[in-house]
Amino acid sequence: MRQLTIKILLLGLGSTLCAPVLAQFSNAPDTWWLCPADRVLPVRPQYTEPLEAGSTEIRSDTTRIVKDSITEFAGNVEIIRDSRSIAGDVVTYDDMNSQFDVHGHATIWDAGLTWQGEHALFNMESDIGRLSDGNFWLNSGRGRGYAERVEADRRNNVSLLEGVDYTTCTAENPDWRFSANKIRLDHDAGRGSARHALLKVRNVPVFYFPYINFPLDNKRKSGFLIPTIGSSNESGFDIRTPYYFNIAPNQDATFTPRWLGDRGVMLGGQYRYLTENHEGELGIELLPSDDRRGDKSRSLISFQHQSLFDGRRGTVRANIQNVSDAQYFEDFGRSLSVTSQRFLDRSINVRYHRPGQYIVYGIAQSYQQVDDSSRSGSGPYKRLPQIQIQSLIPARHLTLNPQLNAQTTYFDRSGSVSGSRVSIIPSVIYPFIKPYAVIIPKLSVRHTEYFLHNEGALNSRESVSVPIASIDSKLFAERTLNLFGTSMLQTLEPRAYYLYIPKDGQDDLPVFDTGEFTVSFQNLFRENRFTGRDRVGDANQLTLAATTRLLSLHSGLEVLRASFGQIYYFENREINLPGRLTAKDGVSDFVGELATNLGNGWSARAVIQYDPNDSTTERASYDINYRPSGTGVVANASYRRRRNVSRDVEQTDLSFRLPITNSLNLLGRWNYSLERNRTLELVGGVELDSCCWGARLVGRRFIRNTVGEFDTGIFLQIEFKGLAGYGRGTDSFLRKSIPGYESYF
């Protein structure tokens, strides 16, 4: 017989040892990440004082020896042995069999379950406990329920339940539950399995499972994820049934067969990996025979990878994509931003950074054309490769600071001039840096050299060197004031930027990667008005601008920011891209920006670009957002207008997530083109969500291609939280459609 070390406390009304310690019920701390702790859990008894491992402490009102080796404890009995505790009205201990027999409000706490009923047995020799007709709660998970019989094997940390009702809901009448003949709970693996289970929603049977496997916690495990059901007028009925493979702690994969009613069966897969310095994702979609495209095979493959090296100073990123045909995104894309893609990026990027010294960039990049309307030779150039190095010497007050920015690139495009370009930009600054002012005079030279083939009318070798002089000055002033009863700090930050670049003819140079920057407040202070390095714009100009801010002295929040500025030209700008005329305006467009945070979730932003030469507004945008913290409310309204040579663009965009009740939300987005008098995208839906289940029904109509054809889809997602894993639903495109939207399931 095993030696049993027991410490017994007799706790009666006349006891002078200590006050009575009773097993009672109270609200337990909430450790669930889904449902709140609105249930009442028994409080687990603890040791009165630290004891050696394997020791047992027993507390009761009375105790008596029934016969040899049998002892009876009665009245508020509590038994504590290591991490397991037992409570009941009457407990009989059989020393010969090392077994506790508990009657009346029997409760057992162990590592996996807390369970409670009228009768329980616990054998200390086998470390197995049994309970008849009682309730149970998962200690580290979300489940609870009722079982006709519970058996807990502590050594293997496994619980077996028979005649079970299981749910993750907290209400007395749960929204869903499933009943099973047998359930096995593996607490170490964090998984449960059931046989002959019947799913009930509000006590209505809806589905029978011969076998089901479900999570007990947030550990990953192989199994089916929740299916996603939808319908569209382009592909018909659409259902996806993902199966998740938990390959290793740092690797997983998902296999997703997808049935498209009007097209056939598409096979999809995703593989992900993660190590200390590497992570990546491989995705494949294959439709072997598309019924709507003459049984044509359709496919998409994508690969993203990132690696860190040399103590995370260096980064390598790869983005490789290939699609079977130009109409793939048009047929299977989920938004206008996807379906309107013209070129598919394929690139490998390398970045190496030495703080305070230099940074090196490298890229090899090509594209796949996925737009039949684009003529050959009109797309972006391939960069095979491009290497750039830039010095990062910190600027110091009244100290001469040399800098260097150098780049070499090989450009290639079928049917076009191709070749190498070498660009070197040495510069020097002599900054004046004080808390109230920063003045940075700068001198630099842009030298560019070309080595061309397929040059046509151009020379095989060309070069240009252009000097640049500039001075950038900023002042900082501030004051405190009281506004609407709130102490504020107001800043005034005027800025003047003078730039001089002499004209140097560049019409005999190719155009590989160069365009012209759009007008914005930040672009008023650019050294070169052209992107890329094929043109250096001539300049004799002065930018005058100012920014003012209101900061709350109580919270530090930026309540208001207003910025405005304009460029004054002293000479015409004659350097230009092919087909463009000399710019003769004396001033640039006036740019103004206003942003405010009104508090209580309200924020707004306005941007205006006004052309004083034509007395017209070139661009205007107005945004207002309402996102009060902790309410789930999201509301966005915006207006955009931009002048174009062919047709002005004028759009409105409204989106919202509006809680109607604690569990019901309305969702919507309306993107409308005022100049075309047509809806670009319309989204509407309802979202039902509680702590243990969620459902989402969303309808969407959007432009699917550049010629304006529409696609209409309906998507349904249902999830019983803690029973099924997360499926691929509508939440990803809702986050894009409704800024600020977050999914709760």
C-alpha positions in Angstrom: 0.0 0.0 0.0 1.2 3.5 -0.9 2.3 5.8 1.9 -0.2 8.7 2.2 0.9 12.0 3.9 -2.2 13.8 5.0 -2.7 17.1 6.8 -6.2 17.3 8.3 -7.9 20.5 9.6 -11.1 20.0 11.6 -13.2 23.2 11.0 -16.2 23.4 13.3 -18.1 26.4 14.8 -16.0 26.0 18.0 -12.7 25.5 16.2 -9.9 27.7 17.4 -7.5 26.7 14.6 -8.8 29.1 12.0 -12.0 30.6 10.6 -14.1 28.2 8.5 -13.0 27.9 4.9 -15.9 26.9 2.7 -16.2 25.8 -0.9 -18.4 28.5 -2.3 -19.3 29.9 -5.7 -18.3 33.3 -7.0 -17.5 34.9 -10.4 -14.2 33.4 -11.5 -11.6 35.5 -13.3 -12.2 35.7 -17.0 -9.5 34.0 -18.9 -11.4 33.4 -22.1 -10.7 35.4 -25.2 -14.1 34.9 -26.6 -17.0 34.8 -24.2 -16.9 36.9 -21.0 -17.1 35.2 -17.6 -20.8 35.6 -17.0 -21.0 32.1 -15.7 -20.5 31.2 -12.0 -17.6 28.9 -11.3 -16.7 27.1 -8.1 -13.6 28.7 -6.5 -10.8 26.2 -6.2 -9.4 25.5 -2.7 -5.7 26.2 -2.1 -3.2 24.9 0.5 -3.3 26.7 3.8 0.5 26.8 3.8 3.1 25.5 1.3 3.6 21.7 1.6 5.9 19.2 0.0 5.0 17.8 -3.4 2.6 14.9 -3.1 1.3 16.0 0.3 -2.5 16.1 0.8 -4.4 18.6 3.0 -7.9 17.9 4.1 -10.3 20.4 5.7 -13.7 19.5 7.0 -16.1 20.3 9.8 -16.0 16.8 11.3 -14.1 13.6 10.8 -14.5 10.0 12.0 -13.0 6.6 11.6 -15.7 4.3 10.1 -13.6 1.2 10.3 -10.1 0.0 9.6 -8.6 2.0 6.7 -11.8 3.9 6.0 -12.2 7.5 7.2 -15.3 9.8 6.7 -15.1 13.6 6.4 -18.3 15.6 6.5 -19.3 19.2 6.3 -17.7 21.6 3.8 -15.0 19.1 2.9 -12.0 20.3 0.9 -9.1 18.1 -0.3 -6.0 19.6 -1.9 -3.3 17.5 -3.5 -0.8 19.4 -5.7 -2.7 20.9 -8.6 -5.9 18.9 -8.0 -8.6 19.8 -5.5 -11.8 18.1 -4.4 -14.8 19.4 -2.5 -18.1 17.9 -1.3 -20.6 17.5 1.5 -19.3 14.0 2.6 -16.1 12.4 1.5 -15.1 8.8 2.4 -11.4 7.9 2.0 -10.5 4.2 1.5 -6.9 3.9 2.5 -6.6 0.3 1.3 -7.6 1.3 -2.3 -6.3 4.9 -2.1 -9.7 6.2 -3.2 -11.9 9.2 -2.3 -15.7 8.8 -2.6 -17.4 12.2 -2.8 -21.2 12.7 -2.2 -23.2 15.9 -2.4 -22.1 18.9 -4.4 -19.1 16.9 -5.6 -16.6 19.2 -7.3 -13.2 18.3 -8.7 -10.6 20.7 -10.1 -7.8 19.3 -12.2 -5.4 20.6 -14.9 -7.8 20.2 -17.7 -11.4 20.4 -16.3 -13.4 21.7 -13.5 -16.4 19.4 -13.0 -19.3 19.2 -10.6 -22.1 16.7 -9.8 -23.7 14.8 -7.0 -21.2 11.9 -6.9 -17.5 11.5 -7.8 -14.7 9.1 -7.3 -11.0 9.8 -7.3 -8.2 7.2 -7.1 -4.9 8.5 -6.0 -3.1 5.3 -7.1 -4.1 5.5 -10.8 -4.6 9.3 -10.7 -8.0 8.9 -12.4 -11.2 10.6 -11.3 -14.8 9.9 -12.3 -18.0 12.0 -12.0 -21.6 11.0 -12.7 -24.3 13.3 -14.1 -22.6 16.7 -13.8 -21.4 19.9 -15.4 -17.9 20.6 -16.7 -15.8 23.6 -17.7 -12.6 23.7 -19.6 -9.9 25.4 -17.6 -7.8 26.7 -20.4 -10.3 26.8 -23.2 -13.8 28.0 -24.1 -16.0 25.0 -23.7 -18.5 23.9 -21.1 -21.4 21.6 -20.9 -23.1 18.6 -19.2 -22.1 14.9 -19.2 -23.6 11.8 -17.9 -20.2 10.5 -17.1 -16.8 12.2 -16.9 -13.5 10.4 -16.5 -10.2 12.4 -16.1 -6.9 10.7 -16.5 -4.4 13.1 -14.9 -1.3 11.2 -15.9 -2.1 11.5 -19.6 -4.0 14.8 -19.1 -7.0 13.3 -21.1 -10.7 13.6 -20.2 -13.3 11.1 -21.5 -17.0 12.2 -21.5 -20.1 10.2 -22.3 -23.6 11.5 -23.0 -22.3 15.0 -23.6 -23.8 18.4 -24.4 -20.9 20.8 -25.4 -20.9 24.6 -26.2 -18.7 27.6 -25.9 -21.7 29.9 -25.2 -22.2 31.2 -21.7 -26.0 31.6 -21.5 -28.2 29.1 -19.7 -29.9 28.4 -23.0 -26.9 28.5 -25.4 -27.3 29.7 -29.0 -25.6 26.5 -30.2 -24.5 23.2 -28.7 -23.7 19.8 -30.0 -24.6 16.5 -28.3 -22.4 13.5 -28.6 -22.2 9.9 -27.4 -18.6 10.3 -26.5 -16.1 13.1 -26.4 -12.3 12.8 -25.8 -10.4 15.9 -24.7 -6.7 15.9 -25.0 -5.6 18.9 -22.9 -1.9 18.7 -23.8 -2.7 18.8 -27.6 -5.5 21.4 -27.1 -7.9 19.4 -29.2 -11.2 17.5 -28.6 -12.9 14.9 -30.7 -16.5 13.6 -30.7 -18.3 10.7 -32.3 -21.9 10.7 -33.4 -22.4 14.4 -32.7 -25.5 16.4 -33.5 -25.2 20.2 -33.9 -28.2 22.1 -32.6 -28.9 25.8 -33.0 -31.4 27.1 -30.5 -32.3 23.5 -29.8 -33.1 22.8 -33.5 -31.0 20.0 -34.9 -29.2 21.2 -38.1 -26.3 18.8 -38.8 -25.0 15.4 -37.9 -21.3 14.6 -37.5 -20.2 11.0 -37.5 -16.8 12.4 -36.3 -15.7 15.9 -35.5 -12.4 17.3 -34.2 -12.4 20.8 -32.6 -10.0 23.1 -30.7 -9.9 23.5 -26.9 -7.5 26.5 -27.1 -5.7 28.5 -29.7 -3.2 25.8 -30.6 -3.0 24.9 -34.3 -4.0 21.5 -35.5 -4.8 19.9 -38.9 -8.5 19.8 -39.9 -11.2 21.4 -41.9 -11.8 25.1 -41.6 -15.3 26.6 -41.9 -16.5 26.6 -45.5 -17.3 29.8 -47.4 -20.4 30.0 -49.5 -21.1 32.6 -52.1 -22.6 33.3 -55.5 -21.8 35.6 -58.4 -23.2 36.2 -61.9 -19.8 35.5 -63.4 -19.0 32.2 -61.8 -22.3 31.0 -60.3 -22.6 29.3 -57.0 -19.2 29.4 -55.2 -18.2 27.2 -52.2 -14.8 26.7 -50.7 -14.0 24.0 -48.1 -10.4 24.6 -46.8 -8.4 21.9 -45.1 -5.6 23.1 -42.8 -2.4 21.2 -42.3 -0.3 21.9 -39.2 3.0 20.7 -40.5 5.2 22.0 -37.8 5.2 24.9 -35.2 6.7 27.1 -37.9 5.1 25.7 -41.0 1.5 25.2 -42.2 -0.4 24.7 -45.4 -4.0 25.0 -46.5 -5.6 23.0 -49.3 -8.8 24.7 -50.6 -11.0 23.0 -53.2 -13.4 25.5 -54.6 -16.5 24.6 -56.6 -17.6 27.3 -59.1 -21.0 26.3 -60.4 -20.6 27.8 -63.9 -16.9 27.0 -64.3 -15.9 23.8 -62.6 -13.7 22.7 -59.7 -10.7 24.9 -58.8 -7.9 23.5 -56.6 -6.1 26.0 -54.4 -3.2 25.7 -51.9 -1.1 27.8 -49.6 2.1 26.9 -47.9 3.6 29.2 -45.2 6.9 29.0 -43.2 8.5 31.1 -40.6 12.0 30.9 -38.9 14.0 33.4 -37.0 15.3 35.1 -40.1 13.1 33.8 -42.9 9.4 33.8 -43.7 7.4 33.2 -46.9 4.2 32.1 -48.5 3.6 30.0 -51.7 0.1 30.1 -53.2 -1.3 28.1 -56.1 -4.7 28.2 -57.8 -5.6 25.8 -60.6 -8.8 25.4 -62.6 -8.0 22.4 -64.9 -11.0 23.0 -67.2 -13.0 26.3 -67.3 -16.5 25.5 -68.6 -17.0 29.2 -69.5 -13.7 29.5 -71.4 -13.9 26.4 -73.7 -12.4 24.0 -71.1 -9.3 26.1 -70.9 -6.9 25.5 -68.1 -6.5 28.6 -65.7 -3.9 29.0 -63.0 -2.2 31.5 -60.7 1.0 31.0 -58.8 2.5 33.4 -56.3 5.5 33.3 -54.0 6.5 35.9 -51.4 9.7 35.5 -49.3 11.7 37.6 -46.9 15.0 36.9 -45.3 17.1 38.8 -42.8 20.9 38.6 -42.6 24.0 40.1 -40.9 22.2 40.8 -37.6 19.1 42.1 -39.4 21.0 44.8 -41.1 20.2 43.2 -44.4 16.8 42.2 -46.0 16.0 40.1 -49.0 12.4 40.2 -50.4 11.1 38.2 -53.3 7.8 38.6 -55.0 7.2 36.1 -57.9 3.9 35.8 -59.7 2.6 34.2 -62.8 -0.9 34.0 -64.2 -2.2 31.7 -67.1 -4.0 34.4 -69.0 -4.9 38.1 -69.2 -8.5 37.5 -68.1 -7.7 35.6 -64.9 -8.0 38.6 -62.5 -11.0 39.8 -64.5 -12.8 36.5 -63.9 -11.6 35.7 -60.4 -10.5 39.0 -58.9 -12.4 40.4 -55.9 -12.2 44.1 -56.4 -11.5 46.8 -59.0 -8.0 47.3 -57.7 -7.3 43.6 -58.6 -9.3 43.2 -61.8 -7.7 46.4 -63.3 -4.1 45.2 -63.0 -2.2 45.6 -66.2 1.2 44.3 -65.3 2.1 41.6 -62.7 5.2 42.4 -60.7 8.1 39.9 -60.4 10.9 41.2 -58.3 13.7 40.4 -55.9 14.8 43.2 -53.6 18.0 43.4 -51.4 18.5 46.1 -48.8 21.6 46.5 -46.5 21.7 49.2 -43.9 24.6 50.5 -41.8 23.2 53.2 -39.5 25.1 56.4 -39.7 27.2 55.1 -42.6 25.4 54.0 -45.7 22.5 52.0 -47.2 22.6 49.8 -50.3 19.6 48.8 -52.4 19.4 46.2 -55.1 16.5 45.0 -57.3 15.9 42.7 -60.2 12.5 43.3 -61.6 10.4 42.2 -64.5 6.6 42.1 -65.3 4.0 39.9 -66.9 1.5 41.7 -69.0 -2.0 40.9 -68.0 -3.9 43.4 -70.1 -4.7 42.5 -73.7 -5.4 46.2 -74.5 -1.8 47.2 -73.8 0.3 47.2 -76.9 3.7 45.4 -76.9 6.6 47.5 -75.8 4.4 49.9 -73.8 4.9 48.5 -70.4 7.5 49.2 -67.7 11.2 48.5 -68.4 12.8 45.5 -66.7 15.5 46.3 -64.3 18.1 43.6 -64.5 19.4 44.7 -62.1 19.5 48.0 -60.3 22.0 48.8 -57.6 22.0 51.9 -55.5 24.3 53.1 -52.6 23.6 56.2 -50.5 25.7 57.6 -47.7 24.0 58.3 -44.3 26.4 60.7 -42.5 24.4 62.5 -39.8 24.1 66.3 -40.3 25.8 68.4 -37.6 25.5 72.1 -36.8 27.9 74.3 -38.8 29.8 71.2 -40.0 30.6 70.5 -43.6 28.8 67.3 -44.5 29.5 65.4 -47.8 27.0 62.9 -49.2 26.9 60.5 -52.1 24.1 58.8 -53.9 25.0 56.5 -56.8 22.9 54.2 -58.9 23.5 51.8 -61.8 20.7 50.1 -63.7 20.4 47.9 -66.8 17.0 48.5 -68.5 15.5 46.1 -71.0 12.2 46.1 -72.9 11.4 44.2 -76.1 11.2 46.4 -79.2 12.6 49.5 -77.4 15.9 51.2 -76.7 17.6 49.4 -73.9 20.9 49.6 -72.1 22.7 50.7 -68.9 22.4 53.9 -67.0 24.9 55.1 -64.4 24.0 58.0 -62.1 26.2 59.6 -59.5 25.1 62.5 -57.3 27.8 63.9 -54.9 26.6 66.7 -52.6 27.7 68.8 -49.7 25.6 70.6 -47.0 26.6 73.1 -44.3 23.6 73.1 -41.9 22.6 75.6 -39.2 20.6 73.6 -36.6 18.9 75.3 -33.7 15.7 74.6 -31.8 14.1 77.7 -33.4 15.5 77.4 -36.9 17.1 75.0 -39.4 18.9 76.3 -42.5 20.5 73.9 -44.9 22.4 75.2 -47.9 23.3 72.5 -50.4 25.4 72.1 -53.5 25.3 68.9 -55.6 26.0 67.6 -59.1 23.9 65.1 -61.0 26.0 63.1 -63.5 24.2 60.5 -65.6 25.8 58.3 -68.3 24.1 55.9 -70.8 25.4 52.8 -72.6 22.7 52.0 -75.1 21.7 49.4 -77.7 18.7 49.3 -80.0 19.1 53.0 -79.7 17.3 54.0 -82.9 17.8 57.8 -83.3 19.8 58.1 -80.1 23.6 57.7 -79.7 24.9 54.6 -78.2 26.6 56.6 -75.5 25.3 59.8 -73.9 26.0 61.7 -70.7 24.9 64.8 -68.9 26.2 66.7 -65.8 24.0 69.3 -64.1 24.9 71.4 -61.0 22.3 72.0 -58.4 22.2 74.7 -55.7 19.5 75.0 -53.0 18.8 76.5 -49.5 16.1 75.2 -47.3 15.1 77.3 -44.2 12.5 76.5 -41.5 11.6 78.5 -38.5 9.7 77.2 -35.4 7.6 79.4 -33.1 5.1 78.4 -30.5 2.7 79.9 -28.0 0.2 78.6 -25.4 -3.4 79.6 -25.5 -6.8 78.6 -24.1 -9.3 77.5 -26.6 -12.8 76.3 -25.7 -11.6 75.8 -22.1 -8.7 73.6 -23.2 -5.0 74.5 -22.8 -3.3 74.4 -26.2 0.1 74.8 -27.7 0.1 76.5 -31.1 3.0 76.2 -33.5 3.9 78.3 -36.5 6.4 76.7 -38.9 7.1 78.9 -42.0 9.4 77.4 -44.6 11.3 78.9 -47.6 13.1 76.7 -50.2 15.1 78.2 -53.0 16.3 76.0 -55.9 18.5 76.8 -58.8 19.3 74.3 -61.6 20.7 75.6 -65.0 19.2 74.4 -68.2 21.1 71.6 -69.9 19.5 70.0 -73.0 18.4 66.4 -72.4 16.3 65.6 -75.5 18.9 63.2 -76.7 18.5 61.0 -73.6 16.1 58.0 -73.4 13.3 57.8 -70.9 13.5 54.5 -68.9 11.8 55.2 -65.5 11.0 58.8 -65.5 7.7 60.6 -65.0 6.6 63.8 -63.4 5.6 64.2 -59.7 2.0 65.1 -59.0 1.5 68.3 -57.1 1.3 67.9 -53.3 2.5 69.7 -50.3 5.5 67.5 -49.8 6.4 67.7 -53.5 6.8 71.5 -53.3 10.2 70.9 -51.7 11.6 68.3 -54.1 15.0 68.9 -55.7 13.9 67.5 -59.0 10.3 67.7 -60.4 10.9 64.4 -62.3 10.8 60.9 -60.9 13.6 58.5 -61.9 17.0 59.8 -63.2 16.5 60.4 -66.9 15.7 64.1 -66.6 17.0 66.9 -64.3 14.5 69.7 -64.5 15.9 73.3 -64.9 14.8 75.5 -62.0 15.0 79.0 -60.7 12.3 79.1 -58.1 11.3 79.8 -54.5 8.8 77.8 -52.5 7.0 79.6 -49.7 4.9 77.5 -47.3 3.8 77.4 -43.7 2.3 74.9 -41.3 0.5 75.6 -38.0 -0.5 73.0 -35.4 -2.7 73.0 -32.3 -1.6 70.4 -29.7 -3.5 69.6 -26.6 -1.3 70.2 -23.5 -3.4 67.8 -21.6 -3.2 64.8 -23.9 -0.5 65.7 -26.4 -3.0 65.0 -29.2 -2.6 67.0 -32.4 -6.1 68.6 -32.6 -5.5 70.6 -35.8 -2.9 70.8 -38.6 -3.0 73.3 -41.5 -0.4 73.5 -44.2 -0.3 75.6 -47.4 2.3 76.5 -50.0 3.2 77.5 -53.5 6.2 77.7 -55.8 7.2 81.0 -57.5 9.0 80.6 -60.8 11.6 83.2 -61.9 12.2 81.5 -65.3 10.3 79.2 -67.7 10.9 75.4 -67.3 12.2 74.2 -70.6 13.5 70.7 -69.7 10.6 68.3 -70.2 9.5 64.8 -71.2 8.9 64.0 -74.9 5.7 65.5 -76.2 5.4 68.1 -73.3 5.6 71.9 -73.8 7.6 74.5 -72.0 6.0 75.5 -68.8 5.6 79.3 -68.6 3.4 79.9 -65.6 4.8 82.2 -63.0 3.5 80.3 -60.1 2.6 76.7 -59.3 -0.7 75.4 -58.1 -1.6 76.5 -54.6 -1.7 73.5 -52.3 -3.6 73.5 -49.0 -4.1 70.7 -46.4 -6.2 70.7 -43.3 -6.5 67.8 -40.8 -8.3 67.8 -37.5 -8.9 65.4 -34.7 -12.1 66.6 -33.0 -12.1 63.9 -30.3 -14.8 61.4 -29.5 -13.8 59.4 -32.6 -14.3 62.3 -35.1 -11.5 63.2 -37.6 -11.5 65.1 -40.9 -9.1 66.0 -43.7 -9.2 68.3 -46.7 -6.8 68.8 -49.5 -7.1 71.4 -52.2 -5.0 72.1 -55.3 -5.9 75.4 -56.9 -4.5 76.7 -60.2 -4.4 80.5 -60.0 -3.3 80.7 -63.7 -6.6 79.2 -64.9 -8.7 80.1 -61.8 -9.7 76.4 -61.5 -9.5 73.7 -58.8 -7.3 71.0 -60.1 -7.8 68.6 -57.3 -9.9 68.5 -54.2 -10.6 65.8 -51.6 -12.6 65.9 -48.4 -12.7 63.1 -45.8 -14.6 62.7 -42.6 -14.4 59.7 -40.3 -16.2 58.7 -37.2 -14.7 55.8 -35.2 -15.5 56.1 -31.4 -13.4 53.8 -29.4 -15.0 50.7 -28.0 -18.3 51.1 -29.8 -17.7 49.2 -33.1 -19.1 52.1 -35.0 -17.2 53.0 -38.2 -18.4 55.7 -40.6 -16.4 57.2 -43.5 -17.5 59.8 -46.1 -15.2 61.2 -48.8 -15.4 63.3 -52.0 -12.7 63.3 -54.7 -12.4 65.5 -57.7 -9.5 65.7 -60.2 -9.2 67.5 -63.5 -8.1 65.4 -66.5 -7.5 66.3 -70.1 -10.0 63.8 -71.4 -12.5 63.7 -68.6 -12.6 65.0 -65.0 -12.7 62.4 -62.3 -15.3 63.1 -59.6 -16.3 60.4 -57.0 -18.0 60.0 -53.7 -17.3 57.1 -51.3 -19.5 56.3 -48.3 -18.8 53.3 -46.0 -20.0 52.3 -42.6 -20.3 49.6 -40.0 -23.3 50.4 -37.8 -24.2 48.3 -34.6 -27.9 48.0 -34.3 -27.8 45.8 -31.2 -25.0 44.1 -29.2 -24.9 41.3 -31.8 -26.3 42.9 -35.1 -24.2 45.1 -37.3 -25.1 46.7 -40.7 -22.3 47.0 -43.3 -22.2 49.0 -46.4 -20.1 50.9 -49.0 -21.2 53.0 -51.9 -18.5 54.2 -54.3 -20.2 56.5 -56.9 -18.8 58.3 -60.0 -20.4 61.7 -60.4 -19.0 62.4 -63.9 -20.2 59.0 -65.2 -23.4 58.9 -63.2 -22.8 55.3 -62.2 -22.0 53.2 -59.2 -18.5 51.8 -59.2 -18.9 49.5 -56.2 -21.8 48.7 -53.9 -21.5 46.6 -50.8 -24.2 45.8 -48.3 -24.6 43.2 -45.6 -25.5 42.2 -42.1 -23.2 40.8 -39.5 -24.5 38.8 -36.5 -21.9 38.3 -33.8 -21.8 37.0 -30.3 -19.0 35.7 -28.1 -19.6 32.1 -29.3 -20.9 32.4 -32.9 -20.9 34.7 -35.8 -22.6 35.0 -39.2 -22.0 37.4 -42.1 -24.1 37.9 -45.2 -22.7 40.3 -47.8 -23.8 41.3 -51.2 -21.5 43.1 -53.6 -21.7 44.6 -57.1 -18.5 46.0 -58.6 -16.8 46.7 -61.9 -14.8 43.7 -62.9 -12.8 45.1 -65.9 -11.6 48.2 -67.6 -14.5 48.3 -70.0 -17.0 48.7 -67.2 -18.7 45.3 -67.0 -20.1 44.5 -63.6 -20.0 41.4 -61.4 -22.5 40.7 -58.6 -21.7 38.4 -55.7 -23.3 37.1 -52.5 -21.2 35.7 -49.7 -22.3 33.9 -46.6 -20.0 33.0 -43.7 -21.1 31.2 -40.5 -18.9 30.2 -37.6 -19.5 28.5 -34.3 -16.6 29.8 -32.3 -14.6 27.1 -30.6 -16.2 24.4 -32.7 -14.8 25.2 -36.2 -11.6 27.0 -37.3 -11.6 30.3 -39.1 -12.6 30.2 -42.8 -11.7 32.4 -45.6 -14.6 34.7 -45.7 -15.5 38.3 -46.5 -13.4 40.1 -43.8 -10.4 40.7 -46.0 -12.2 42.7 -48.7 -14.4 44.4 -46.0 -11.3 45.8 -44.4 -10.3 47.3 -47.8 -13.8 48.6 -48.5 -14.6 50.0 -45.1 -11.5 51.8 -43.6 -11.3 51.1 -39.9 -13.4 47.9 -40.1 -12.2 45.0 -37.9 -13.7 41.5 -37.9 -14.5 39.8 -34.6 -14.6 36.3 -36.2 
